[in-house]
Amino acid sequence: MSPTINMFFGDFGKFLRDPRLYLDKELRFLKKAFNPDLNIEYPIFLLGDVTLHMNHYNDFDVAREKWEQRPTQQCLEPERV
């Protein structure tokens, strides 16, 4: 499972150039946005200098919890890349 499921990035390419650097950063709330397709308000976070749009969650705490539960180490193991 990818740690990036159910979200989109402001600059996914930047994240992919050094995922370990970004996955070690603290997730910080930036603001809320509105997704008209899902008809929900969703949180946008900063991970270093990259924005994460968690557009499948309308609750800040749930989005953070889901991020922290993600298998970040699994995606960094060389045999899985």
C-alpha positions, 0 to 999 in steps of 0.5 A: 500500500502506498503512503500517498493513497487518497490524496494528491500533491502540489509537487509530486515530482519533488516528493519522488526525488527524495521521498525519505527526506519528506517522509521524515518531515512533520506533517503540518496543517496549512489550510482547508479547501473545497472539493466540488466533486466530493462536495466536502471541505478537506485539509491541506498539509505541508510536508516540508515544502510540498503540499498534500491535499487530503481530499478524501478526508474532511476532518483534520485529525482523521487525515493526520491519523491516516497519514501516520498509519501509512506504511512509509517504510515499506515504500522505501525498501529497495526490493519494493521499488 
